[in-house]
């Protein structure tokens, strides 16, 4: 039997369910999920292997109009997803009218690779709404295949995955067959801590935060980690720490529990907070955190 392999890149507006879909396909929690927009900052690969296929999925940041350098770098990850795709997944939700960037939308409409337009969150709609949406998107992107799904409930997810395999080109595997992702362990430590901050802090705080894991020592029974939460201003540092350290402790306890599930062993996590002024607009800092290759 011929072996198939290729890159399947997921794009769409913020908060439409890209990360939920990615995790449903992979069967692992690689991308963090919260109710806040702009949860995903990087392009994250999740690799699904079978005897005769390798699907390399790519979760990307939600498409926005960049307001500062970090967001511009996030949109560069989206641009790169158009360049190497064998299949494009454009995910929308019921009632949505299109991408927030017209140039990206035109790329989808005129894509030379197959486009699967996934109409997500249909569990929140009725049959009449669904039919209206299918008609709307058929007119907007006539070259796309439209599949109604619920990524959260798992409705039609396996059917879409089977269709992806059908569309992939014949190719040997790009990665060893036991590979799950292209990201190192520290990346997932950082993401799990950032998820807790997104969940527990309001307004600008979660978007002003970057995590850096400076120590990661794995022993037979335990993994010891030391991570720094970076903020842009002193006032933000105080908010992250909270009264007598209570807010920071909550983040640490919840992150440690998730990290123990992720790594399958006991975790000792030390958290610190540091001010790194205006890091979101500093290209040197962004390169350091893996956001951009721009000089």
N, C-alpha and C positions, 0 to 999 in steps of 0.2 A: 504494500500500500504506500502511495506517495506521502511524503512528509510535508506538512504545511507550517509556515511560520511567518510572522509579520507584526507590524506595529499598529496598534489600534488606539487612537488618541481621542480622549473625551473632552469636549469643549462645551461651553455654555455660559449663561449669566451666573452671577453669584447665587448660591443657595437653591439651586434647582435640583440637587441630588446627585451631582457628579461623584462625590466621594462615597456616598452610600452605594451607588452602582458599582464603582470600582471594588469596594470591599465585598459586595455580593458576588461579583465575578471571581475574585481571588479566593474568597472563603477565609480571609484573614483581615484584621483591622489595621490596614496600612495607612489609610488617610484618616485624619481626625475629622469628626463631625460635630458641629454645634449649630444652633439656630442663628448664629451671627453670620453676616456676609464676610467674604474675604478670609474664610478660615484657612483655605489652602493657599500657601505662598509659593511653593516650589512645584516643579514637575516631578511627579513621583511615579516610578514604574512598579507595576505589579505583574508578575509573570506566572501564567497558568500553563502547566505542562501536561501533555497526554502522550500516549505511545506514538501517535502519528501527527502531533501538532504542538506548537508553542505559540501562545498568544501573549504578546507583550503589550499590556495595557498601560496607558499613561493618563493619570489624573492631573489636571491643570488648574491654575487659579481661575476664578470666575472673571469674566470679561468686564472691565470697567474703563472709564476715562481716567488715566493716571493723574494724580494730584501732586505726587512727589516721587523722588528717585526710586524708592523701594517699589512703588506700584508700577513704574515704568519697567523695572526689571521683571516684575511678575508678568507683565504683558509680553515681554520678550520670550518667556517660557511658552506662552500661548502661540506666538508666531512660529516658534520652532516646532510645535506640534503639527502645524500645517505642512512643514517641509519634509518630514520623514514618514508620514502616515501611509499605510497600505489600506486602511479603512478609517474613516472619520465617524465618530459618534457625536452628533449634535443633540444635546439633551435640553428639552424645554419642559415647562410645566403648564398645566391647564390655565388658560387666560393670558399667557405671555404673548407679546407681540413681536419679539425679535431681539437681536443682540444690541447691547448698548454702544456698540461700535460698528458703524455701517460698513467699514472696510473689511472687518472680519466676516460680516454677514455675506458680503459679495464673494469672499473667498469660498465660503461654504456653497453658495448657490452655483458657483462656476467651478467646483472642485472636479479634478480629473480622476480622483479615486472614489470608490463607492462611499456614499453617505447614508448612514442609518440615523434617521431623525426619531428620537425616542420621546414620546409624549408621556412624561412622568407624572406621578401623583394622581393617577386616574381613580384611585380609591376615594378621592375627595370630589369627584364629579359624578354626573349622571349621564345616561346614554345620549341624551340630546346635546349636552355640552361636548361630549366626546366626538360626536359626529360633526358638529360645527368646527371643532378644532382640527380634525383630520382634513376637512374640506379647506380650511384656512391655510394649513401648512402645505397641502398638496399644491395649492396655487402659488404660495411663496417660494417653495423649493421643489419644483416639479421633478427634479432628477433624484430626489431622496426617496428611500424606502421608509415608510412611516410605521412605527410599532408602538402601540400603547403599552405602557408598563407601570408597575409600582415597584420601584427599587427597594423601598422599605418593606413591603409585604412579600416581595419575591415574585410578584405576578408577571409572567411572560419573560422573566430574566433568563432562564435556561434556554428558551426558544431563541431569544436574541443572540445568546452566546453561540448556539449551534449555527445560526446564520453567519455570524462572524467567521467561524471556521470555514464555512463554505466559500466565503469571499477571499480568504487569504491566499496568497500565491504559494506555489510549491517552492519549498526552501528548506535547507537544513536549519537546525536550531541556532539561534544567535548566542544563547547563553547555555551553560551547563544545565542539565535537566533538573537538578536539585535546587536551582536558584529561584528565590521567591521575589527578590527586589534588587535594585541596583544601589540602594542606600545603605550606609553603614549603620551599625547598632546605635551609635551616639545620636544619629539623626532622629531615630524613633524615641529615644529618651527626651530629646528636646521637644519633639512634637507632642508627646503625652503631657509634659509639663505645661506647654503652651495651651493645650486644650483646656486644662483646668483653669488657667487664667482667663481664657475666653468665656468659660462658664460662670465664673464667680465675680468678675469685675465689669464695670459698666463704662459707657462712653468711650473716651479715647484710650483708656489704659491698655486694653488688650492689643490695640494696634500699634502701641508705642513700645511693645515688649519684644525682645529677642532672647533666646535661650542659648547658652553655650555650655556644653558638658566638657569640663576640663580634665576630669579623671574618670576612668572606667576600668576597674580591675575585677576580672572574673576569677573567683576561686571555686573550689569544688562544690561548696554548699551555698555560696552567697556571691552576689555581685555588688561591689562597692562603687558608688557614683558620687561625684561632686559636680553640681551644676550651678551656673550663675544666671540669674534673671537680670537682663539689662533693660534699663528704662532711660528715657531721654532727660528727665528732670528730677530734682530732689523731692519735689512734692509727690511725684509718682512713686518714688521709692517708699515714702511713708505710707502711702495707700496700699501698696503691695504687701508691706510688712504687717500693717494693721496694729490695733491696740495690743501691746505686749507680745507682738509677734503672732497673734491668733490667726490672722488671714493667711500669712505665709505657711503656718503650720498646717492649715486645712489643705492648701495646695499640695504640700509635701506628702501628707497622709494619703490623699486621694491618688496622686501620681504614683506613689510607691505601690499601692494596691494594683493599679493597672499595669505597672511595669513588671510586677511579679507574675501576673497572668501572661503578659507578652513574652517574657523570657523563660517562664516555667521554673523559676527558682527564687529563693529569698533575695530581697534587695535592701541594701542600706543606702539611703539617699540623703545627701546633705545639700541644702539649698541656701544660696546667698543672693543678695540683691546689690546691684552696682549701677551707678549712673554713667551712661555713655552718650554724651550730649549729641543730639541731632543725627544719630546713626542712620536714620531712615533716608537722609538726604546726602550722606557721605559715601561716594562711590568706593573709596578705599575700604570702609567698613562693610559695605555691601558685598564686595569681593571676598572679604574675610569670612562672611557668613554664607557664602556660596550662592549669592543671588545674581551676580553679573560677572561677565568677563570684560566689560568695558574698561578701558584705561582712563 
